[in-house]
Amino acid sequence: MRLITRITCLGLFLVVGFQSTAMAADKTVATVNGKKIGQQQYDQFISVLKAKNPKFDVGSNRQAIINELVNREILFQEAKKQKVDKDPKIAYVLEQQRVDLMVKALVQKALSKDPVKEKQLKKLYKEKVAGANLQEYKARHILLKTEDEAKTIIAKLDAGGDFAELAKEKSTGPSAKSGGDLGWFRPAQMVPPFSRAVAEMKKGEHTSKPVKTNFGWHVIKLEDSRKSEPPKFDDVKKQLEASVNQQRLQDYVMKLRNKAKVKIK
């Protein structure tokens, strides 16, 4: 059966995440030794397949999917018969999966009590996105091991040396082959000392003093700068919601932790 080789169902089913969405009526799609395989089980499996491949054709593979679920149930019944769950290693894994499932359910329950409102997200958008520093810079740099080497390069540039050629010849960074070209970047994409130096420069200038970072000593040339447009609210709405929920979850865990008696050895 081709479906088995394409989706590795048995392993895939074992990693299904907890879902609290309403299921369809649990009608029987198959039975194995009197044990029914219900519509809920079938639909849950389909949701996993769809998550892996949104274009998965359920209709043409219905019988193959049911056969996979039948195979799974047969193996499960045999595992119970052989008391596989009594093996200490298996018992430990099963308990950890139980813990994971209950934690996910609790988190979902806690967050669903007070869903994030659109008003909150729009306020966060104005604070974090629309009002953010969206300045972008285009620069080149020459990375060197010592301050003295960097000073020597600056002296050559002051004397009219070509920045790109010096980068190809002397830079120890990965951009050396392209003449030190870093392309366009935002300040947050670079380490703070580098970003601060670039922000203080004028177009066409190179640094008058070496810039030290944890990577080494830099000589930087600012080629251009521009202000980019912020992403639209709808484009970052899900990210903002995830950020809010992450903070709410941290607060919830801390609240519970403050009540708990924790001893770390």
C-alpha positions in Angstrom: 0.0 0.0 0.0 1.7 3.2 -1.2 0.2 5.4 1.6 2.3 3.6 4.2 5.6 4.5 2.6 4.6 8.1 2.1 3.3 9.1 5.5 4.8 6.6 8.0 1.4 6.6 9.8 2.2 4.7 13.0 5.1 7.0 14.0 3.2 10.0 13.0 0.1 9.2 15.0 2.2 8.9 18.2 3.3 12.5 18.0 -0.2 14.1 17.6 -0.5 17.2 19.7 -3.4 17.8 22.1 -6.3 19.5 20.4 -9.4 20.8 22.2 -11.5 21.6 19.1 -14.9 19.9 18.8 -14.8 16.5 17.1 -17.4 15.1 14.7 -19.9 12.6 15.9 -18.0 9.5 16.9 -19.4 7.0 14.4 -17.6 3.7 13.8 -15.3 3.5 10.8 -13.9 0.0 11.5 -13.7 -2.6 14.3 -10.8 -4.9 15.4 -11.7 -7.8 17.5 -14.8 -6.0 18.7 -12.9 -2.8 19.5 -14.2 0.2 17.4 -12.1 2.7 15.6 -14.2 5.9 15.7 -14.6 9.0 13.5 -12.8 11.1 16.1 -9.7 8.9 15.8 -9.9 9.1 12.0 -10.4 12.9 12.0 -7.5 13.4 14.4 -5.3 11.4 12.1 -6.4 13.4 9.1 -5.5 16.7 11.0 -1.9 15.4 11.4 -1.6 14.5 7.8 -3.0 17.9 6.7 -0.6 19.6 9.0 2.3 17.8 7.4 0.9 18.3 3.8 -1.9 20.7 3.3 -2.5 19.4 -0.2 -3.0 15.8 1.0 -5.9 14.2 -0.8 -8.1 12.6 1.9 -10.8 11.4 -0.4 -8.7 9.2 -2.6 -6.8 7.8 0.4 -9.7 7.1 2.8 -9.5 3.3 2.6 -5.7 3.4 3.0 -6.0 5.6 6.0 -8.5 3.3 7.7 -6.3 0.3 7.0 -3.4 2.2 8.7 -5.6 2.8 11.7 -6.7 -0.9 11.7 -3.0 -1.9 11.6 -2.3 0.4 14.5 -5.1 -1.0 16.6 -4.0 -4.6 15.9 -0.5 -3.7 17.0 -1.8 -2.0 20.1 -4.0 -5.0 21.1 -1.0 -7.3 20.7 1.2 -4.9 22.8 -1.4 -5.1 25.6 -1.5 -8.9 25.3 2.3 -9.0 25.6 2.2 -6.5 28.5 4.6 -4.1 26.7 3.4 -1.3 29.0 4.8 -3.2 32.0 8.4 -2.7 30.8 9.9 0.0 33.1 11.4 2.0 30.2 8.0 2.0 28.3 6.1 2.8 31.4 8.4 5.8 32.0 7.8 7.1 28.4 4.1 6.6 28.7 4.0 8.6 31.9 6.0 11.5 30.4 3.6 11.5 27.4 0.7 11.7 29.9 2.4 14.6 31.7 3.0 16.4 28.4 -0.7 16.0 27.4 -2.0 17.3 30.8 0.4 20.3 30.7 -0.7 21.2 27.2 -4.4 20.8 28.3 -3.9 23.0 31.3 -2.1 25.7 29.4 -4.8 25.8 26.8 -7.5 25.9 29.5 -5.7 28.8 31.3 -5.2 30.9 28.1 -8.7 30.3 26.8 -10.3 31.8 29.9 -9.4 35.2 28.7 -8.6 35.3 25.0 -6.3 38.0 23.7 -8.5 40.9 22.3 -7.9 42.7 19.1 -7.7 46.0 21.0 -4.7 44.6 23.0 -2.9 43.5 19.9 -3.4 46.8 18.1 -2.1 48.7 21.1 1.0 46.4 21.2 1.4 46.9 17.4 1.6 50.6 17.8 4.1 50.3 20.7 6.3 47.6 19.3 6.0 47.7 15.5 4.6 51.0 14.2 6.8 53.0 16.6 9.9 50.9 16.2 13.2 52.1 14.8 12.9 50.8 11.2 16.1 52.4 9.9 18.2 50.1 7.7 21.8 50.4 6.7 23.9 49.1 3.9 27.5 48.6 4.9 30.8 46.8 4.4 33.3 45.8 7.0 36.8 44.4 7.4 37.2 42.0 10.4 40.6 41.8 11.9 42.2 40.0 14.9 43.9 42.9 16.5 43.4 46.6 17.1 46.7 47.4 15.5 45.8 45.6 12.3 42.5 47.6 12.2 44.4 50.9 12.7 46.7 50.0 9.9 43.7 49.4 7.6 42.1 52.7 8.6 45.4 54.5 7.8 45.4 52.9 4.3 41.8 54.0 3.7 42.6 57.5 4.9 45.3 57.5 2.2 42.8 56.6 -0.5 42.8 52.8 -0.3 39.9 50.9 -1.8 37.7 49.4 0.9 36.4 46.4 -1.0 39.9 45.4 -2.2 41.3 45.7 1.3 38.4 43.6 2.7 39.1 40.8 0.1 42.8 40.9 1.0 42.8 41.4 4.8 39.3 40.6 6.3 39.0 37.3 8.3 35.2 37.4 8.1 33.0 35.3 5.8 32.1 38.4 3.8 35.7 38.9 2.7 35.1 37.3 -0.7 32.4 39.9 -1.5 34.6 42.8 -0.4 33.1 42.9 3.1 29.6 43.5 1.7 26.9 43.0 4.5 24.0 44.1 2.4 21.0 45.8 4.0 20.4 45.1 7.7 18.6 46.6 10.7 20.4 47.5 13.9 18.9 44.6 15.9 20.5 42.2 13.4 24.0 43.2 14.5 25.8 43.2 17.8 25.3 46.5 19.7 28.8 48.0 19.3 28.6 47.5 15.6 25.1 48.9 15.3 26.0 52.0 17.4 29.0 52.7 15.2 27.0 52.5 12.0 24.2 54.7 13.4 26.7 57.5 14.1 28.3 57.4 10.6 27.4 59.4 7.5 27.0 57.9 4.1 30.3 57.2 2.4 32.3 57.4 5.7 34.5 54.7 7.2 35.1 54.4 10.9 37.9 56.6 12.2 38.6 54.2 15.1 38.4 50.4 15.2 35.2 48.9 16.6 35.6 46.0 19.0 33.0 43.2 19.3 33.2 39.6 20.5 34.1 38.7 16.9 37.2 40.8 16.7 38.1 44.3 15.5 36.0 45.9 12.7 36.6 48.7 10.2 33.2 49.7 8.8 32.1 51.7 5.8 28.5 53.0 5.6 27.4 52.9 2.0 23.7 53.9 2.4 20.8 54.1 4.8 17.0 54.1 4.4 13.8 54.0 6.4 11.7 50.9 5.8 7.9 50.6 6.1 6.6 48.7 9.1 4.7 45.4 8.4 0.9 45.7 8.3 -1.0 44.7 11.4 -2.6 41.7 9.8 0.8 40.4 8.7 2.1 40.3 12.3 -1.1 39.7 14.2 -0.4 36.0 14.9 3.1 36.8 16.1 1.8 39.5 18.4 -0.8 37.2 19.8 1.8 34.4 20.4 4.0 37.0 22.2 1.2 38.1 24.5 0.3 34.5 25.2 3.9 33.6 25.9 4.1 36.4 28.5 0.7 35.3 30.0 2.0 31.8 30.3 5.2 32.9 32.0 3.1 34.9 34.5 0.8 32.0 35.1 3.7 29.6 35.7 5.4 32.1 38.1 2.2 32.5 40.0 1.9 28.7 40.5 5.6 28.4 41.3 5.4 31.1 44.1 2.8 28.8 45.8 4.8 25.7 45.4 7.5 24.3 47.7 10.5 23.9 45.4 13.8 22.4 46.5 16.6 22.2 43.9 19.5 19.9 44.8 
